[in-house]
Amino acid sequence: MRSRSLGLQKRKEYGGPALQAFFNIGKAWGLNNGQMKTLLGLENESTYYNWKKEPTKVILGNDTLERISYVLGIYKALQILLPNPEIADKWVNLPNKNPLFNNQSPIQRMLSGQVADLYLVRRYLDAERGGW
């Protein structure tokens, strides 16, 4: 997992585009607001809705940027592995027999609330692509 922290200037620079990409991916995957909030590691609903309303005004913490980075990597890996965008977007919601998922969907694994689960799904997909 990543351990590098970004300074304030980089977090200001990356926050808006990262959130916008995240919300677009969430929509493509058919996630609801509660699921997106969980993936972001948020408990406070008003924070989530403020971020969604004005993503370009948000300065994200390193933990949130790390979570979004994993989601972006998962999305990218799926687009490479499954070149049909519709199928790639559905993959996260389909039951998976791989022991990592235990017959649940990958999104269920990712929604545990732990950043480590996002990391494991990303690593699984990178291995499937031949990157490990």
C-alpha positions as CSV (number, residue, x, y, z in Angstrom):
1,M,0.0,0.0,0.0
2,R,1.1,3.6,-0.5
3,S,2.6,5.5,2.4
4,R,3.6,8.7,0.6
5,S,1.9,11.8,1.8
6,L,1.1,14.7,-0.5
7,G,1.6,18.2,0.6
8,L,-1.2,20.8,0.8
9,Q,-0.5,22.3,-2.6
10,K,-0.8,18.9,-4.4
11,R,-3.9,18.0,-2.4
12,K,-5.5,21.2,-3.5
13,E,-4.5,20.5,-7.1
14,Y,-5.7,16.9,-7.1
15,G,-8.8,17.1,-5.0
16,G,-11.4,18.4,-7.5
17,P,-10.4,16.3,-10.5
18,A,-10.0,13.2,-8.3
19,L,-13.5,13.6,-6.8
20,Q,-15.1,14.3,-10.2
21,A,-13.5,11.2,-11.6
22,F,-14.6,9.2,-8.6
23,F,-18.2,10.3,-8.9
24,N,-18.2,9.5,-12.6
25,I,-16.9,6.0,-11.8
26,G,-19.5,5.6,-9.1
27,K,-22.2,6.5,-11.5
28,A,-20.9,4.1,-14.1
29,W,-20.8,1.3,-11.6
30,G,-24.3,2.0,-10.5
31,L,-23.3,2.9,-6.9
32,N,-25.6,4.8,-4.6
33,N,-24.6,7.7,-2.4
34,G,-24.1,5.5,0.6
35,Q,-21.8,3.2,-1.2
36,M,-19.7,6.1,-2.6
37,K,-19.5,7.6,0.8
38,T,-18.2,4.4,2.2
39,L,-15.6,4.0,-0.5
40,L,-14.4,7.5,0.3
41,G,-14.1,6.5,3.9
42,L,-16.6,9.1,5.1
43,E,-19.1,8.9,7.9
44,N,-20.5,12.4,7.7
45,E,-23.3,12.7,5.2
46,S,-23.1,16.5,5.0
47,T,-19.4,16.3,4.1
48,Y,-20.1,13.9,1.4
49,Y,-22.9,16.0,-0.1
50,N,-20.7,19.2,0.1
51,W,-18.0,17.3,-1.8
52,K,-20.4,16.1,-4.4
53,K,-21.9,19.6,-4.8
54,E,-18.6,21.5,-5.2
55,P,-15.7,19.0,-5.7
56,T,-13.4,21.7,-7.0
57,K,-13.4,23.5,-3.7
58,V,-12.4,20.4,-1.6
59,I,-8.9,19.8,-0.2
60,L,-8.8,16.0,0.3
61,G,-6.7,14.2,2.9
62,N,-4.1,11.7,1.9
63,D,-6.3,8.8,3.0
64,T,-9.1,9.9,0.7
65,L,-6.8,10.5,-2.2
66,E,-5.3,7.0,-1.6
67,R,-8.8,5.5,-1.7
68,I,-9.7,7.4,-4.9
69,S,-6.4,6.3,-6.4
70,Y,-7.3,2.6,-5.9
71,V,-10.8,3.1,-7.3
72,L,-9.3,4.8,-10.4
73,G,-6.8,2.0,-10.8
74,I,-9.6,-0.6,-10.5
75,Y,-11.6,1.2,-13.1
76,K,-8.6,1.5,-15.5
77,A,-7.7,-2.2,-15.0
78,L,-11.3,-3.3,-15.8
79,Q,-11.3,-1.1,-18.9
80,I,-8.1,-2.9,-20.1
81,L,-9.2,-6.4,-19.1
82,L,-12.8,-6.1,-20.4
83,P,-12.7,-3.8,-23.4
84,N,-16.5,-3.6,-23.5
85,P,-17.2,-0.6,-21.2
86,E,-20.6,-2.0,-20.2
87,I,-19.2,-5.3,-19.1
88,A,-16.3,-3.7,-17.4
89,D,-18.6,-1.5,-15.4
90,K,-20.9,-4.4,-14.4
91,W,-18.0,-6.6,-13.2
92,V,-17.8,-4.9,-9.8
93,N,-21.4,-5.9,-9.0
94,L,-21.3,-9.5,-10.2
95,P,-20.6,-12.5,-7.8
96,N,-17.1,-13.7,-8.1
97,K,-15.9,-17.2,-7.3
98,N,-12.3,-16.2,-6.7
99,P,-11.4,-16.8,-3.0
100,L,-10.7,-13.1,-2.5
101,F,-14.4,-12.4,-3.0
102,N,-15.9,-15.6,-1.5
103,N,-18.7,-15.7,-4.0
104,Q,-19.6,-12.1,-3.3
105,S,-19.3,-9.2,-5.7
106,P,-16.0,-7.2,-5.7
107,I,-18.0,-4.1,-4.6
108,Q,-19.1,-6.0,-1.5
109,R,-15.4,-6.6,-0.7
110,M,-14.6,-2.9,-1.4
111,L,-17.5,-1.7,0.8
112,S,-16.0,-3.2,4.0
113,G,-14.8,0.4,4.6
114,Q,-11.1,-0.6,4.8
115,V,-8.6,0.9,2.4
116,A,-6.8,-2.5,2.4
117,D,-9.8,-4.1,0.6
118,L,-9.6,-1.5,-2.2
119,Y,-5.9,-2.3,-2.4
120,L,-6.5,-6.0,-2.6
121,V,-9.1,-5.7,-5.4
122,R,-6.7,-3.4,-7.3
123,R,-3.8,-5.8,-6.8
124,Y,-6.0,-8.7,-8.0
125,L,-6.8,-6.9,-11.2
126,D,-3.2,-5.9,-11.8
127,A,-2.2,-9.5,-11.4
128,E,-4.9,-10.5,-13.9
129,R,-3.5,-7.9,-16.3
130,G,0.0,-9.5,-15.9
131,G,1.4,-6.6,-13.9
132,W,2.5,-8.7,-10.9
